[in-house]
Amino acid sequence: MAGLFWPKDTGAPHDPYFAAINAELRKHGPAHPCLVIDLDRLDHNLAMVRQVMGPGRSLRIVAKSLPSLPLLDYVMKAAGSHRLMAFHQPFLSEEAKRFPQADILLGKPMPVRAAAAFYDQLRGSFDPARQLQWLIDTPQRLAQYLALAQGRGLRLRINIELDVGLHRGGVAQEQVLLSMLGMIERNPAQLTLGGFMGYEPHVAKLPRIFGTPAQLHGKVMQRYQALKDVAAGAYPRLLDSGLTLNAGGSMSYRLYEKQSLINDVSVGSALVKPADFDLGLLAGHQPAMFIATPVLKKLDGTTIPGTDWVGKLGAWWNPNRRRTYFLYGGHWLARYESPRGLLEHPMMGYSTNQQFVNGSAATALAPDDYVFLRPTQSEAVMLQFGALVILRQGRIVDYWPVLGSSDQGPRPDSDSSSKTINVEIASHA
């Protein structure tokens, strides 16, 4: 009768993977919510990405999706890439200082005042005239950047955003593109053309009624090629062989394996695979980051303030409400991952202080155990917990600060950490 009139028990204890991490965190981890990164799984994902990067294609690492300088350093070395895509001016300034040899492309158009702030804060040997491309979407913004360059004696590399089907801005009309290229050609002392960028996540997310990812991607490439041909026909001197022709993203990077137009492919979130990236094109990738938060309290049954009978009735009817756990923190952009079968209560709502969750007896949690959640995205969630807890083979090996934070994290215990982290990419069968 269970399942017909009564809900099935969906609970289960931690599987061996999470049981090992739980034990490690109980011994050596921070006794508060943290975000853990599994380097072995990240290596596996990076190996898959590298398979797509053949001759004539370079990997550009999306910094907003991996917002930690040590994490970016690890990925850049492991991938053999010095290319970054930046999205936030304060972080751009940190990245230029930490990686003075990096080639950086902005991933979104910035207010000209943000560009001015970058030059105000610039320190070190990073040379933006050679190593930085500002993404520009309209003639009006290009005029603002030209005025900045003229006023400060700068030479700016300009990458023009193309609307290749996403319709989130960027150049869609040929005449607009030609006017921007004309402005660049007329002002060679202040502006140079770095290339083009066309972002297309819709190819992986649109319902199949609109076409397969490959079909939609084909339309994107046709549009990209058409705009590039218009530019080459009108301004051949601007389009040299060294242009950055950027496209792609974590949801679509695999579609670039057999094309010859794009020479610069962006990838970030696919390396840690948050839940929003559970897509067919990323089926071989493994989740490599989790929120881990301690259980503060364990109670039998479910008690609802002011209406005890509602909680008792629910626990009698639903085996998945026969334990109550109060977690350290909560209400993150994340889904419960382990143990299986945890669920929130509609009458208790959400708490960022002590989240109320139910589970069956099979979840087998005790106070000080950890509950694991899988973030739905990386960039916002990874910045909420201070230093990242870095795992290698299930053991804590380091703590890496996130961008914009002074929290370096505690030093790992000497008996549970290594002195160095090997930059090795696991082979992908």
C-alpha positions in Angstrom: 0.0 0.0 0.0 3.0 2.3 0.5 3.3 4.6 -2.5 -0.4 4.3 -3.3 -1.8 5.9 -0.2 1.4 6.8 1.7 4.6 8.3 0.3 7.6 6.1 -0.2 10.6 6.4 2.0 13.2 8.1 -0.2 15.8 8.5 2.5 19.3 7.0 2.4 22.5 7.6 4.4 25.6 9.1 2.8 27.0 6.9 0.1 30.7 6.0 0.4 31.8 9.2 -1.5 30.0 11.6 0.9 30.6 9.4 3.9 34.3 9.8 3.5 34.1 13.6 3.0 31.8 13.8 6.0 34.3 12.0 8.2 37.1 14.2 6.9 35.2 17.4 7.6 34.2 16.2 11.1 37.9 15.7 11.9 39.6 18.5 10.1 37.1 20.8 8.4 35.6 24.1 9.5 32.7 23.8 11.9 30.5 26.0 9.8 29.1 26.1 6.3 31.8 25.8 3.7 32.2 25.1 0.0 34.3 22.2 -1.0 36.1 21.6 -4.3 37.0 18.1 -5.4 40.2 18.5 -7.5 40.0 14.9 -8.7 36.6 15.5 -10.3 37.7 18.9 -11.5 40.6 17.2 -13.3 38.2 14.8 -14.9 36.1 17.6 -16.2 39.1 19.6 -17.5 40.3 16.5 -19.3 37.0 16.4 -21.2 37.3 20.1 -22.1 40.9 19.6 -23.4 39.8 17.0 -25.8 37.8 19.6 -27.7 40.6 22.1 -27.9 42.4 21.0 -31.0 44.8 22.9 -33.3 43.5 26.4 -33.9 41.3 26.5 -30.8 42.4 28.0 -27.4 40.6 27.6 -24.1 39.6 30.8 -22.4 38.8 30.2 -18.7 35.7 32.1 -17.4 36.9 33.7 -14.2 33.4 34.5 -12.8 32.6 30.8 -12.6 35.8 30.0 -10.7 36.2 33.1 -8.6 39.3 32.3 -6.7 42.8 33.3 -7.7 44.5 30.1 -6.5 41.7 28.1 -8.3 42.2 30.1 -11.5 46.0 29.6 -11.2 45.5 25.8 -10.8 43.2 25.6 -13.8 45.3 27.8 -16.0 48.4 25.7 -15.3 46.6 22.4 -15.7 44.9 23.5 -18.9 48.1 25.1 -20.3 46.1 28.3 -21.0 46.9 31.9 -20.1 43.5 33.2 -21.3 40.9 34.5 -19.0 37.4 36.0 -19.4 36.6 38.7 -16.7 33.2 40.0 -15.7 33.7 42.4 -12.7 36.0 45.3 -12.6 37.3 44.8 -9.0 38.1 41.2 -9.8 39.6 42.2 -13.2 42.1 44.4 -11.3 43.0 41.5 -9.0 43.4 39.1 -11.9 45.7 41.5 -13.9 47.9 41.9 -10.8 48.1 38.2 -10.0 48.5 37.0 -13.6 50.7 39.6 -15.3 51.1 37.4 -18.4 47.4 36.7 -18.9 45.4 37.5 -22.0 42.0 38.9 -20.7 38.8 39.4 -22.6 35.8 41.1 -20.9 32.8 38.9 -20.9 30.3 41.8 -20.8 30.3 45.5 -21.7 31.4 47.7 -18.8 30.3 51.3 -18.0 33.2 53.5 -19.1 33.7 54.6 -15.5 34.5 51.0 -14.6 37.2 51.0 -17.3 38.5 54.3 -15.9 38.7 52.7 -12.4 40.7 49.8 -13.8 43.3 52.1 -15.1 43.3 54.1 -11.9 44.1 50.8 -10.0 46.5 49.3 -12.4 49.7 48.2 -10.9 52.5 45.8 -12.0 53.7 44.7 -15.4 50.3 43.8 -17.0 50.1 45.7 -20.3 46.4 46.3 -21.1 47.2 47.7 -24.6 48.4 44.2 -25.6 46.7 41.9 -23.1 43.2 43.3 -22.5 40.2 43.4 -24.7 37.2 45.6 -23.7 33.9 44.2 -24.9 31.9 46.8 -26.7 28.2 46.4 -27.8 27.1 49.8 -29.3 28.6 52.7 -31.2 27.6 54.9 -28.2 29.7 52.9 -25.8 32.6 52.8 -28.3 32.5 56.6 -28.4 32.7 56.8 -24.7 35.7 54.5 -24.6 37.3 56.5 -27.4 36.9 59.7 -25.3 38.5 57.9 -22.3 41.5 56.8 -24.5 41.9 60.4 -25.9 41.6 62.0 -22.5 44.2 59.7 -20.8 46.5 58.9 -23.7 45.5 55.2 -23.8 45.4 52.7 -26.6 42.4 50.3 -26.1 41.9 46.9 -27.7 38.2 46.6 -28.6 36.3 43.3 -29.0 32.9 43.8 -30.6 30.0 41.8 -29.1 27.9 40.2 -31.9 24.2 39.2 -31.5 24.3 35.7 -32.9 20.9 34.6 -31.7 20.7 35.2 -27.9 19.3 38.7 -28.4 20.8 40.0 -25.2 22.4 43.0 -26.9 25.4 43.2 -29.1 25.6 44.1 -32.8 22.8 42.7 -34.9 22.8 45.0 -37.9 25.5 45.2 -40.5 25.4 49.0 -40.7 26.0 49.3 -36.9 29.0 47.0 -37.2 30.4 49.0 -40.0 30.0 52.3 -38.1 31.9 50.8 -35.2 34.7 49.5 -37.4 34.9 52.8 -39.1 35.4 54.6 -35.7 38.2 52.1 -34.9 39.9 52.6 -38.2 39.8 56.4 -38.0 41.4 56.4 -34.5 44.4 54.1 -34.7 46.3 55.8 -32.0 43.5 55.1 -29.5 41.7 52.0 -30.7 42.6 48.7 -32.2 40.3 45.8 -33.1 41.0 42.7 -30.9 38.2 40.6 -32.4 34.6 39.5 -32.0 32.6 37.7 -29.3 29.2 35.9 -29.9 27.6 34.1 -26.9 25.0 31.5 -27.5 23.8 29.5 -24.4 20.3 29.3 -26.0 21.6 26.5 -28.3 21.7 24.1 -25.3 18.7 25.4 -23.4 15.9 26.0 -25.9 13.2 23.3 -26.1 13.9 20.7 -28.9 10.8 22.0 -30.8 13.1 24.8 -32.0 15.8 22.5 -33.1 18.6 20.3 -31.8 21.7 22.0 -30.2 23.7 21.1 -33.3 21.0 22.7 -35.6 20.8 25.8 -33.5 24.5 26.0 -33.3 24.7 25.9 -37.1 22.6 29.0 -37.3 24.8 30.7 -34.8 27.9 30.0 -36.8 26.2 31.2 -40.0 25.3 34.5 -38.4 28.8 34.9 -36.9 30.5 34.1 -40.3 28.2 36.5 -42.1 29.0 39.4 -39.8 32.7 38.6 -40.0 32.5 38.5 -43.8 30.9 42.0 -43.8 33.6 43.3 -41.6 36.4 41.8 -43.7 34.9 43.1 -46.9 34.6 46.7 -45.7 37.7 46.9 -43.5 40.2 44.3 -44.5 43.1 46.1 -42.8 41.5 45.7 -39.4 40.9 41.9 -39.7 44.4 40.4 -39.4 45.1 36.8 -38.6 45.6 37.5 -34.9 42.0 38.4 -34.1 40.2 36.7 -31.2 37.1 35.0 -32.5 35.4 34.1 -29.3 32.3 32.0 -28.6 31.0 29.1 -26.6 30.5 28.5 -23.0 30.1 25.6 -20.6 26.8 24.6 -22.0 27.9 24.6 -25.6 31.7 24.2 -25.8 31.5 20.6 -27.2 29.8 21.9 -30.3 33.0 23.6 -31.4 35.1 20.5 -31.8 34.6 20.2 -35.6 34.3 23.8 -36.7 37.0 26.1 -38.1 35.6 29.6 -37.5 36.0 30.1 -33.7 39.5 30.1 -32.4 38.8 31.0 -28.7 36.3 29.0 -26.7 35.2 30.0 -23.2 34.6 27.4 -20.5 34.1 27.9 -16.7 31.2 26.3 -14.9 31.6 23.0 -16.7 34.7 22.4 -14.7 32.7 22.2 -11.4 29.3 21.4 -12.9 26.7 23.1 -10.8 23.1 21.7 -11.0 21.9 24.2 -13.6 24.4 22.5 -16.0 22.8 19.1 -15.9 22.5 19.0 -19.7 23.0 16.3 -22.3 26.1 18.0 -23.7 27.7 17.8 -20.2 26.6 14.2 -19.4 30.2 13.0 -18.9 31.1 15.8 -16.5 31.0 15.2 -12.7 29.8 17.6 -10.0 33.0 18.9 -8.3 31.7 21.4 -5.8 29.3 21.1 -2.8 28.1 23.2 0.1 28.8 21.3 3.3 27.0 22.5 6.4 26.9 20.9 9.9 23.7 19.5 11.5 23.1 21.5 14.7 20.1 19.6 16.1 18.3 16.3 15.5 14.7 15.8 16.6 12.3 12.9 16.3 9.2 13.6 14.4 8.0 17.0 13.1 6.8 19.7 15.4 5.1 22.8 13.9 4.8 25.8 16.3 1.2 26.4 17.3 -0.1 23.4 15.4 1.6 20.3 16.8 -1.0 18.0 15.3 -0.1 19.1 11.8 3.5 17.9 12.3 2.5 14.7 14.0 0.0 13.9 11.2 2.5 14.6 8.5 5.2 12.4 10.2 2.7 9.6 10.6 1.7 9.7 7.0 5.0 10.5 5.4 8.1 8.5 6.5 10.3 11.3 5.0 9.1 13.7 7.8 10.0 11.4 10.8 13.3 13.2 11.5 13.8 16.9 11.8 17.3 18.5 11.4 18.3 22.1 12.0 21.2 23.0 9.8 23.9 25.7 10.3 22.7 28.4 7.8 20.6 27.7 4.8 18.5 29.1 1.9 21.3 28.9 -0.6 21.0 28.6 -4.4 21.4 24.9 -4.1 19.7 21.5 -4.0 20.1 18.8 -1.3 22.5 16.2 -2.5 23.4 13.9 0.4 22.0 12.2 2.4 19.1 11.5 0.0 15.6 12.3 0.8 15.9 15.6 2.7 13.1 18.1 2.2 12.0 21.4 3.6 8.6 21.9 5.2 6.1 24.3 3.5 4.9 25.7 6.8 8.4 26.4 8.2 9.8 28.1 5.1 13.4 29.1 4.7 16.0 30.3 7.1 19.5 31.7 6.5 20.3 31.0 10.2 19.0 27.5 11.1 17.3 25.8 8.1 14.6 23.3 9.1 14.7 20.1 7.0 13.0 16.7 7.3 14.2 13.3 6.5 13.4 9.7 7.1 15.2 7.6 9.7 17.2 6.2 6.9 19.1 9.4 6.5 21.0 8.5 9.7 22.3 11.9 10.5 23.6 13.0 13.9 24.6 16.4 15.2 27.9 17.5 13.8 27.5 15.4 10.7 27.5 17.4 7.5 24.7 17.8 4.9 25.8 18.3 1.4 24.1 20.6 -1.1 24.8 21.0 -4.8 24.9 24.7 -5.9 22.8 25.5 -8.9 25.5 27.9 -10.2 29.0 28.7 -9.2 29.8 32.4 -9.5 27.4 33.7 -6.8 27.4 30.8 -4.5 31.2 30.3 -4.3 31.6 33.9 -3.0 29.4 33.3 0.1 31.6 31.0 2.2 35.0 32.5 2.5 38.0 30.2 1.7 37.2 27.2 -0.4 38.0 23.8 1.2 40.2 21.9 -1.3 39.9 18.1 -1.5 42.2 15.6 -3.1 41.2 11.9 -2.8 38.7 12.9 -0.2 41.1 14.7 2.1 41.6 18.3 2.8 44.8 19.6 1.2 44.4 23.3 1.3 42.1 26.4 1.7 41.9 28.8 -1.2 40.5 32.3 -0.7 37.9 33.6 -3.1 38.1 36.9 -4.9 37.2 39.9 -2.9 37.8 38.1 0.4 40.6 38.4 3.0 39.7 35.0 4.4 42.6 32.7 3.8 41.1 29.8 5.7 42.7 27.7 8.4 45.8 25.7 7.5 45.1 22.0 7.1 46.3 19.6 9.7 49.7 18.2 8.9 48.4 14.6 9.0 45.6 15.3 6.5 47.2 17.5 3.9 50.0 17.5 1.3 52.6 20.2 1.0 51.8 20.8 -2.7 48.9 20.2 -5.0 49.8 18.2 -8.0 48.6 19.8 -11.3 47.8 16.5 -13.1 44.8 15.9 -15.4 43.2 12.6 -15.0 42.9 10.7 -18.3 39.4 10.4 -19.6 38.5 7.0 -20.9 
